[in-house]
Structures are given as C-alpha cells and as structure tokens.
Amino acid sequence: MITIAILSTEGGVGRTSLAVSLASNLAAVGRQVRLLQLDPANTLPVHLGLGTPGDEPGVLACVTGQCLPDEGMLGHDGGFKAMSFGQADLNALIKFDQLMAEQPELLPGRLLNDVEPQELVIIDLPRWPSAACQAVLRLTDLNLVLMAPDTNSALGIDRVLPGLLASRGASYFVMNRFDSSKVLHLDLWTLCKSKLGHRLLPFYLHEDQALPESVAAGVPLMSYAPRSQLVEDHQKLCNWIDSELS
C-alpha cells in the first residue's frame, strides 16, 4: 500500500478537486486507487459529479465503527474507489477529533484494513493543524501541501514545515491557482522558493475558470473541459507522482 496525503494550511485552496483529479489520472495510467476524504466539508460527492451529499455513510461512520469500508464507498464511474467524510453534526465532529487525537491507530485499523498491497490511497485532509492530519502523517509515503499564491499560504509554511519534516513520508509543496501575469504571484513564488528550495515543485497549477464551472455544472473537470490548462497541469503532476512512486 502506498499512501499520499493532500493538505494545506488554508481552506478553499482546492484540495478536494486536486485529489479527485489525481485519483482519476493515476487510475487512468493503471494504478489501483482509493480516495478517502477526511475533511468534514464533505464536498467529495459534488466534485465526483454526484450532486449534493446525501446521508450515505463515509469515513466518519467507518472510523466510529458504524460501517465497513466497502459499505461507505460512493458509486461513480471515475475508475477508482472513493469515500466521502459523510454528514456530521457538531457532536459527531468533536467525537471524531477526540478519536483521532486519542486513538490514531483507529484510522488505519478501520479504514485501511482491506486495502490491497498494490493499492494507492489518496487522503484528502482537513486544514492543518488537526488531529486527523497528525494521525495520517504517521503512515503516509508522500505529502503534497497545496498552496495558494497569497500571503497566508506563504506565512503558513513556517507552521507546517517542522511537522512535515518529522513525518514518515517525503513532503513537497504545490502552488495552485497561479497566474504568471500577476506580479504578486511571481513575488510569492520567489519567496516560497527561497523558503522551500527543492520541496517546492518546479511547476504550478494555473488558475482556470473551467474548475468552478465544472463544479457548478455537476460534472468532473476532466469530463467538462478535458483540454483545459488545469487538466494538463494535473496530468503533469500525476506523471511526476507516478514516476516518484515507481
């Protein structure tokens, strides 16, 4: 089993859309892929083109022992297994955070016990820091930190980097929603490069209006705009990941 975590120090930077695209691309090149959403935002069904999340069981139900992994998988035609976080009220979220903090071994024990040796698991994490992030970083092989070209992401590097360096897997940063025509974006790229060196991947993910349009249309990005710049960027990142894991 190979495990990839996707995380960020900010919300709304595109973790789930990237996770779906990577899962789809990696499945397309022959990888056996499972995508798990540990973010309580529970937006995975929307990004898979399944519409508004319903009351289907998900990660929360599995971790708390209410269902088995196979029972929580979403039905879709993307070529990979996928499980959303599931609907949760405040009390359920508090209980989940407590379990992740006090019994982090529950996550692999209840979510990953049926994973095949050759399977690739992509985990869409909530915003750093969180108990779920800490639990997942104990078992990952590769961590991708998604950044936006803004000062909050640049300042967040100093908070997240020590924990990543102490984690099990290798960690790299990816700049999302980048526009090379904007001076601020170029300046922030230079700043992040000076802080991160080789840990900042040498390519970025462009800002692309096709993504919000595809979400609004209820269609996965690769189906909605297969020749868009962002789809090409995601494929480039997928190829890099595939080569790193080979």
Solvent accessible surface area in square Angstrom, and as a share of the most:
residue,aa,sasa,rsa
1,M,91,0.41
2,I,45,0.23
3,T,1,0.00
4,I,1,0.00
5,A,0,0.00
6,I,0,0.00
7,L,0,0.00
8,S,1,0.00
9,T,15,0.09
10,E,28,0.13
11,G,44,0.43
12,G,60,0.58
13,V,5,0.03
14,G,13,0.12
15,R,20,0.07
16,T,12,0.07
17,S,12,0.08
18,L,2,0.01
19,A,0,0.00
20,V,14,0.08
21,S,6,0.04
22,L,0,0.00
23,A,0,0.00
24,S,26,0.17
25,N,10,0.05
26,L,0,0.00
27,A,20,0.16
28,A,82,0.64
29,V,80,0.46
30,G,68,0.65
31,R,55,0.20
32,Q,71,0.31
33,V,5,0.03
34,R,1,0.00
35,L,0,0.00
36,L,0,0.00
37,Q,1,0.00
38,L,0,0.00
39,D,16,0.08
40,P,54,0.34
41,A,66,0.51
42,N,7,0.04
43,T,49,0.28
44,L,1,0.01
45,P,4,0.02
46,V,41,0.23
47,H,36,0.16
48,L,14,0.07
49,G,27,0.26
50,L,75,0.37
51,G,36,0.34
52,T,122,0.71
53,P,26,0.17
54,G,36,0.35
55,D,136,0.70
56,E,52,0.23
57,P,54,0.34
58,G,1,0.01
59,V,0,0.00
60,L,15,0.08
61,A,15,0.11
62,C,2,0.01
63,V,0,0.00
64,T,26,0.15
65,G,51,0.49
66,Q,134,0.60
67,C,20,0.12
68,L,120,0.60
69,P,7,0.05
70,D,98,0.51
71,E,104,0.47
72,G,2,0.02
73,M,43,0.19
74,L,20,0.10
75,G,67,0.64
76,H,45,0.20
77,D,145,0.75
78,G,29,0.28
79,G,64,0.61
80,F,19,0.08
81,K,81,0.34
82,A,0,0.00
83,M,0,0.00
84,S,0,0.00
85,F,0,0.00
86,G,4,0.04
87,Q,104,0.46
88,A,39,0.30
89,D,95,0.49
90,L,128,0.64
91,N,115,0.59
92,A,26,0.21
93,L,47,0.23
94,I,84,0.42
95,K,108,0.46
96,F,3,0.01
97,D,70,0.36
98,Q,98,0.43
99,L,26,0.13
100,M,3,0.01
101,A,70,0.54
102,E,127,0.57
103,Q,72,0.32
104,P,22,0.14
105,E,98,0.44
106,L,24,0.12
107,L,0,0.00
108,P,44,0.28
109,G,40,0.39
110,R,92,0.34
111,L,0,0.00
112,L,13,0.07
113,N,107,0.55
114,D,55,0.28
115,V,23,0.13
116,E,81,0.36
117,P,107,0.67
118,Q,113,0.50
119,E,1,0.01
120,L,1,0.01
121,V,0,0.00
122,I,0,0.00
123,I,0,0.00
124,D,1,0.00
125,L,0,0.00
126,P,16,0.10
127,R,139,0.51
128,W,21,0.07
129,P,100,0.63
130,S,30,0.19
131,A,25,0.20
132,A,1,0.01
133,C,0,0.00
134,Q,102,0.45
135,A,2,0.01
136,V,0,0.00
137,L,9,0.05
138,R,153,0.56
139,L,30,0.15
140,T,0,0.00
141,D,49,0.25
142,L,6,0.03
143,N,0,0.00
144,L,1,0.01
145,V,3,0.01
146,L,3,0.02
147,M,4,0.02
148,A,11,0.08
149,P,12,0.08
150,D,48,0.25
151,T,78,0.45
152,N,91,0.47
153,S,5,0.03
154,A,2,0.01
155,L,117,0.58
156,G,0,0.00
157,I,2,0.01
158,D,88,0.46
159,R,136,0.50
160,V,0,0.00
161,L,36,0.18
162,P,86,0.54
163,G,26,0.25
164,L,2,0.01
165,L,100,0.50
166,A,89,0.69
167,S,24,0.15
168,R,153,0.56
169,G,12,0.11
170,A,52,0.41
171,S,1,0.01
172,Y,39,0.15
173,F,1,0.00
174,V,1,0.00
175,M,1,0.00
176,N,7,0.04
177,R,91,0.33
178,F,2,0.01
179,D,40,0.20
180,S,57,0.37
181,S,95,0.61
182,K,90,0.38
183,V,109,0.63
184,L,105,0.52
185,H,18,0.08
186,L,82,0.41
187,D,82,0.42
188,L,10,0.05
189,W,48,0.17
190,T,89,0.52
191,L,77,0.38
192,C,1,0.01
193,K,86,0.36
194,S,90,0.58
195,K,74,0.31
196,L,11,0.05
197,G,30,0.29
198,H,131,0.59
199,R,61,0.22
200,L,1,0.01
201,L,3,0.02
202,P,107,0.67
203,F,31,0.13
204,Y,57,0.22
205,L,0,0.00
206,H,54,0.24
207,E,97,0.43
208,D,28,0.15
209,Q,120,0.53
210,A,12,0.09
211,L,24,0.12
212,P,66,0.42
213,E,73,0.33
214,S,1,0.01
215,V,50,0.29
216,A,91,0.71
217,A,58,0.45
218,G,30,0.29
219,V,54,0.31
220,P,46,0.29
221,L,17,0.09
222,M,55,0.25
223,S,78,0.50
224,Y,88,0.34
225,A,19,0.15
226,P,73,0.46
227,R,226,0.83
228,S,17,0.11
229,Q,75,0.34
230,L,5,0.03
231,V,3,0.02
232,E,99,0.44
233,D,5,0.03
234,H,5,0.02
235,Q,72,0.32
236,K,99,0.42
237,L,0,0.00
238,C,2,0.01
239,N,91,0.47
240,W,49,0.17
241,I,0,0.00
242,D,39,0.20
243,S,72,0.46
244,E,89,0.40
245,L,36,0.18
246,S,115,0.74
